[in-house]
């Protein structure tokens, strides 16, 4: 465990307070999940004077573009969000809820892919490296009738209680979990 001296703790607390003091009020009261730079853009709409509103929009758009360029803000459209959910199939990732603002997302309950590589691990169970980089490992002790390999068609579907079935080249399904 790392221990910090009292002066170090006080210095860190002082920097945190100074950081909060410098944050604009609009950013502190923004709705949950909304970036401050985006909220600043929306706040410009309330300006009554046209010239003042235009200057506000120009400044806010510049800040928003700069934040996107540095990676502080990432803009994702609905199709990109769907793609992320499909790529994450097999992982339990509650942070993907940020993509579900306006509508219930399509439920991904199966995946069809092709194996880039299939091999037995040290425990004798199969490991499948799929196109796109996903890696799935067999979790049960079932045997496969035909040995899978590069180019094997792989189907994965959700099973009960958060588990998954993996079927290779139409053979009997084995239980599997995503490891990468």
Protein Blocks (a to p, Z undefined) as FASTA:
>chain_A
ZZddfklmmmmmmmmmmmmmmpcfklmmgcehiafklmmmmmmmmpmblklmmmmmmmmm
mmmmmmmmnopaccddfklmmmmmmmmgoiacfklmmmmmmbccdddfbdcdddfbdcdd
fkopacdddehhiacddfbfcdcfbacdehiacdddddeehiacddeehiacdddddfZZ
